[in-house]
Amino acid sequence: MANFKYKIRDKHGRASTGFMEGESRESVAGHFKQMGYMPIMIEEAKPGIGNFNPFQRFFNRVSQEELIVFTRQLMTLQAAGVAILVSLGSITEQIVNPYFKRVIEEIASDIESGKSFSDSISRFPSVFSDIYVNMIRSGEAAGILDDALDRLATLMEHEQEMSMRVKQATRYPLLVIIVISMAFPLLIMFVLPKFSALFARFNTELPLPTKILLGVHFMLSHYWPFIIAGIIAVIIGFRRFIKTSSGRYAWDGAKLKIPIFGQLFLKISLSRFSRMTALLLASGIPILNTLEIIKNSLGNMVIADSIDNIISGIGEGKGIAEPMKLTGLFPGIVVQMVKIGEETGKINELLLKVSDYYDSQVDYTIKNLTVLIEPILIFVLGMMVLVMALAIFMPMWNLLSVFRY
């Protein structure tokens, strides 16, 4: 059977496009006419996304913002009662990203051939996460697809906003670190040698800071290919190490122990955990399934291991609050809020309150991030300037003493 690209209109004149398998153009057109659609264009399609080469798959991405816009548009059309195929067709015409456009066209083709929307999007895990797929599946089962899409859009907007705030807060420290990392080697390579040539004319003992920096200069100037090769080897080795289970667990644990940033990462992850859990539970997904879905979506194996402990505790009939307390990740006020939610049957609302609590903590940390980091940056910069100054000026003082005599 061949794959055909089509464009059709419903009885209200609304257009829809997509892909469909069929024996011929005539059989595809007949199929649509039986369903009450008017075929506008039917032509044999080129190979689908599944035949893209690996390089195309690497470069073709769907951004978070594009997915949010798609979800919001689809939610609006579904809330208005527009058929899913017509909705996807209308949205496809507005999508600029060619890769994303072809993804939606193939999803529409799958729906046309009898698959559900959730099954269709599950074919593209690089675009639609497990949380996205499961919330859509739950919304379809309950007949509230528009509500599920609204929750998903809200969740993605929240995560995007959090990510932008963290990037904005870390931009200044990263810029300072990059400038320092570039300036110090340049001083060693180009400034210090000029002074060393001057010092070499006189038979004076060079001080230790000068010897150290001259040694660094010698290493950089004579063995730079080996240094670069060593750095590359370390990076490759590190990347392979964190791809292993033990390596990833050790690295995720180390990230949580980084001064200042460790607590920030933890609060962001726990905010995501609370909000995702609340929204998935509100979509009708059982608590155990919810936690299984979420634990692999937080990007940290240490936190995922703690969620596994919560799952085991729930399986033993302990509820959510007690296992959360035993993990040691959640402060007492959060555990108490979850416990009240369990007792009152308002666990969704209380988990959203927990997420808001962590969001406020993240906001406070981000606003004070520069204040917290500046002393560290000033100390490091001061030490580097001190070493450089001692390496240059101590020999000059020695020379002055020689000239006096």
C-alpha positions in Angstrom: 0.0 0.0 0.0 1.2 3.5 -0.8 1.2 6.5 1.5 -0.9 9.5 0.4 -0.9 13.1 1.5 -4.4 14.6 1.6 -6.2 17.8 2.1 -9.9 17.7 2.9 -12.8 19.9 4.0 -15.6 19.1 6.3 -19.2 20.1 5.9 -18.5 23.5 7.5 -15.7 24.2 5.1 -12.8 23.7 7.5 -9.6 22.3 6.0 -7.6 19.4 7.3 -4.4 17.8 6.0 -2.5 14.6 6.8 -1.2 11.3 5.6 -3.1 8.0 4.9 -2.2 4.6 3.5 -4.3 3.3 0.6 -4.4 1.2 -2.5 -4.9 4.2 -4.8 -6.0 7.9 -4.9 -9.5 6.8 -5.7 -9.8 4.5 -2.7 -8.5 7.2 -0.4 -11.0 9.7 -1.9 -13.8 7.2 -1.5 -13.0 6.6 2.1 -13.2 10.4 2.9 -16.4 10.8 1.0 -18.0 8.0 3.0 -17.0 9.9 6.2 -18.6 13.1 4.9 -15.4 14.9 3.9 -14.7 16.6 0.6 -11.3 15.7 -0.8 -9.4 18.7 -2.1 -6.0 17.2 -2.8 -4.7 13.6 -2.7 -1.1 12.8 -3.8 1.4 10.1 -3.1 3.6 11.2 -0.2 7.4 11.2 0.1 9.0 8.8 2.7 8.0 9.7 6.3 9.9 10.8 9.3 10.8 7.2 10.0 13.1 7.3 7.0 15.0 10.4 8.0 18.7 9.7 8.4 20.3 10.0 11.8 21.8 13.4 11.1 18.4 14.8 10.2 17.0 13.4 13.5 19.9 15.0 15.4 19.4 18.5 13.9 15.6 18.4 13.8 14.3 19.4 17.2 11.0 20.7 18.6 11.5 23.4 21.2 9.6 23.7 24.4 8.0 26.9 23.2 6.8 25.3 20.0 5.2 22.4 22.0 3.5 24.9 24.3 2.0 26.8 21.4 0.8 23.6 19.8 -0.8 22.4 23.0 -2.5 25.7 23.7 -3.9 25.8 20.1 -5.1 22.2 20.3 -6.7 22.8 23.7 -8.6 25.8 22.4 -9.9 23.9 19.3 -10.9 20.9 21.4 -12.7 23.1 23.9 -14.6 24.6 20.9 -15.7 21.1 19.8 -13.6 20.9 16.6 -12.8 17.4 15.5 -9.2 16.2 16.3 -8.3 15.7 12.6 -9.6 19.2 11.6 -7.8 20.7 14.6 -4.5 19.1 13.7 -4.9 20.2 10.1 -5.5 23.8 11.1 -2.5 23.8 13.4 -0.2 22.2 10.9 -0.7 25.0 8.5 0.6 27.5 11.1 3.7 25.5 12.2 7.0 26.9 10.9 9.3 24.1 12.0 9.3 21.6 9.1 10.2 18.6 11.3 7.4 19.4 13.8 5.0 19.8 10.8 5.8 16.4 9.5 5.4 14.9 13.0 1.9 16.3 13.3 1.0 15.2 9.8 2.0 11.6 10.6 0.1 11.8 13.8 -3.0 12.9 11.8 -2.4 10.0 9.4 -2.2 7.5 12.3 -5.5 8.9 13.8 -7.1 8.6 10.3 -6.1 5.0 10.2 -7.8 4.3 13.5 -5.2 4.9 16.2 -6.0 7.1 19.2 -4.3 10.5 19.6 -2.2 9.3 22.6 -1.0 6.2 20.8 -0.1 8.3 17.8 2.0 10.8 19.8 3.7 8.0 21.7 5.6 7.2 18.4 7.6 10.4 18.9 9.2 10.2 22.4 11.8 12.9 21.5 8.9 15.4 21.1 6.2 14.1 23.5 7.4 13.0 27.0 5.9 10.1 29.0 4.0 12.6 31.1 2.5 14.2 28.0 1.4 10.9 26.5 -0.1 9.6 29.8 -2.0 12.8 30.5 -3.4 12.7 27.0 -4.3 9.1 27.3 -6.1 9.8 30.6 -7.9 12.8 29.1 -9.1 10.7 26.2 -10.4 7.9 28.5 -12.3 10.5 30.7 -13.5 12.5 27.7 -11.8 15.7 29.0 -9.0 16.0 26.4 -9.2 19.8 26.5 -8.6 19.8 30.3 -5.6 17.5 30.0 -4.1 19.7 27.3 -4.7 22.8 29.5 -2.9 21.1 32.4 0.0 20.1 30.1 0.4 23.6 28.7 0.3 25.1 32.3 3.0 22.6 33.4 5.2 23.3 30.5 4.8 27.1 30.8 5.8 26.8 34.5 8.9 24.7 33.7 9.9 27.1 30.9 9.6 30.1 33.2 11.6 28.4 35.9 14.3 27.5 33.4 14.5 31.0 32.0 14.9 32.5 35.5 17.7 30.1 36.4 19.5 30.9 33.1 19.1 34.6 33.8 20.4 34.3 37.3 23.5 32.2 36.3 24.5 34.3 33.3 26.6 36.8 35.3 28.5 34.2 37.4 29.2 32.1 34.3 30.4 35.1 32.3 32.8 36.0 35.2 34.2 32.5 35.4 34.7 32.3 31.6 36.5 35.7 31.5 38.8 34.6 34.4 39.5 31.3 32.8 40.6 33.0 29.6 42.4 35.9 31.1 44.7 34.0 33.5 46.2 31.7 30.9 46.7 34.7 28.5 48.6 36.5 31.2 50.8 33.5 31.8 51.5 32.9 28.1 52.1 36.5 27.0 52.8 38.9 29.9 54.9 36.8 32.3 57.5 35.7 29.7 58.4 39.4 29.0 59.2 39.9 32.6 61.1 36.6 32.8 63.4 37.7 30.0 64.2 40.8 32.1 64.8 38.7 35.2 67.1 36.3 33.3 69.7 39.1 32.6 70.5 39.3 36.3 71.8 36.5 38.5 69.1 36.6 41.1 67.1 33.8 42.7 63.5 33.9 41.5 60.8 33.6 44.2 58.5 30.6 44.4 55.3 32.2 42.8 57.4 33.2 39.7 58.9 29.7 39.4 55.5 28.1 39.6 54.0 30.4 36.9 57.1 30.0 34.7 56.7 26.3 35.0 53.0 26.5 34.0 54.1 28.7 31.0 56.7 26.1 30.0 54.1 23.3 30.2 51.5 25.3 28.2 54.0 26.3 25.5 55.8 23.0 25.0 53.2 20.3 25.8 50.0 22.0 24.7 49.0 19.2 22.3 49.2 16.6 25.1 47.3 19.0 27.4 44.5 19.4 24.9 44.5 15.6 24.3 44.3 15.0 28.0 41.4 17.4 28.5 39.5 15.7 25.6 40.2 12.3 27.1 39.0 13.4 30.5 35.8 14.8 29.0 35.1 11.6 27.0 35.9 9.5 30.0 33.6 11.5 32.2 30.7 11.4 29.6 31.1 7.6 29.4 31.3 7.3 33.2 28.0 9.2 33.8 26.3 7.1 31.2 26.7 4.1 33.5 24.2 3.6 36.4 26.7 4.0 39.1 28.4 7.0 37.4 25.1 8.8 36.8 24.0 8.2 40.4 27.4 9.5 41.7 27.2 12.6 39.5 23.6 13.3 40.3 24.4 13.1 44.0 27.4 15.4 43.6 25.3 18.0 41.8 23.0 18.2 44.9 26.0 18.8 47.1 27.4 21.8 45.1 27.4 24.8 47.4 24.5 27.2 46.7 23.6 25.5 43.4 22.9 22.1 44.9 20.0 23.3 47.0 18.7 25.3 44.1 18.7 22.2 41.9 17.0 20.2 44.6 14.2 22.7 45.1 13.5 23.0 41.4 13.3 19.2 41.1 11.0 18.9 44.1 8.8 21.7 42.8 8.5 19.8 39.5 7.8 16.5 41.4 5.0 18.1 43.4 3.4 19.9 40.4 3.6 16.9 38.1 2.2 14.6 40.7 -0.7 17.0 41.4 -1.6 17.3 37.7 -1.3 13.6 36.9 -3.5 12.7 39.9 -6.0 15.4 38.8 -6.1 13.7 35.4 -7.2 10.4 37.0 -3.9 8.5 36.9 -3.4 6.2 39.9 -0.8 7.3 42.4 1.6 4.4 41.8 1.5 4.9 38.0 2.0 8.6 38.5 5.1 8.2 40.6 6.5 5.6 38.1 6.1 8.1 35.3 7.5 11.1 37.2 10.6 9.5 38.7 12.2 9.2 35.2 11.3 12.7 34.3 13.2 14.6 37.0 16.6 14.0 35.5 18.2 13.0 38.8 18.8 9.4 39.9 19.2 10.3 43.6 15.7 11.9 43.7 14.3 9.0 41.5 15.7 6.5 44.1 13.9 8.5 46.8 10.7 8.3 44.8 11.2 4.5 44.5 11.2 4.5 48.3 7.9 6.4 48.4 6.4 3.9 45.9 7.5 1.0 48.1 6.0 2.8 51.2 2.7 3.3 49.4 2.7 -0.3 48.4 3.0 -1.3 52.0 0.0 0.9 52.9 1.9 3.8 54.5 0.4 6.5 52.3 2.5 9.3 50.8 3.4 11.5 53.8 5.3 9.0 55.8 7.6 7.6 53.0 8.2 11.3 52.0 9.4 12.0 55.5 11.7 9.0 55.5 13.5 10.1 52.3 15.0 13.1 54.1 14.4 15.3 51.0 11.3 17.0 52.1 11.2 19.5 55.0 8.7 19.0 57.8 6.2 21.7 56.7 5.9 20.0 53.3 5.3 16.5 54.8 2.7 18.0 57.1 0.9 19.7 54.1 0.8 16.4 52.2 -0.4 14.5 55.3 -3.3 17.0 55.6 -4.0 16.6 51.9 -4.3 12.8 52.4 -6.6 13.2 55.4 -8.9 15.7 53.7 -8.9 14.1 50.3 -7.4 17.2 48.7 -4.0 15.8 47.9 -3.9 17.5 44.5 -4.5 21.0 46.0 -2.0 20.5 48.7 0.7 19.2 46.3 0.2 22.4 44.2 0.7 24.4 47.4 3.9 22.4 48.0 5.0 23.3 44.5 4.2 26.9 45.1 6.2 26.7 48.4 9.3 25.4 46.5 8.8 28.0 43.8 8.9 30.8 46.4 12.1 29.2 47.8 13.6 29.0 44.3 12.7 32.7 43.6 14.4 33.7 46.9 17.5 31.8 46.0 17.7 33.1 42.4 17.2 36.7 43.6 20.1 36.3 46.0 22.2 34.1 43.8 24.5 37.0 42.7 24.9 38.1 46.4 25.8 34.6 47.5 28.2 33.9 44.6 30.0 37.3 44.5 32.1 36.7 47.6 33.4 33.4 46.1 34.1 35.0 42.8 35.9 37.9 44.4 38.0 35.5 46.6 39.0 33.4 43.5 39.8 36.5 41.4 41.7 38.1 44.3 43.8 34.9 44.8 44.6 34.8 41.1 45.6 38.5 41.0 47.7 38.0 44.2 49.6 35.1 42.7 50.2 37.0 39.4 51.3 40.2 41.3 53.7 38.3 43.5 55.2 36.4 40.5 55.9 39.8 38.8 56.7 42.2 41.6 58.7 40.0 44.0 61.6 39.6 41.4 61.4 43.3 40.8 61.9 44.0 44.5 64.9 41.6 44.4 66.3 43.6 41.5 65.9 46.8 43.3 68.0 45.4 46.2 70.7 44.3 43.7 70.8 47.8 42.2 71.3 49.4 45.6 74.4 47.4 46.1 
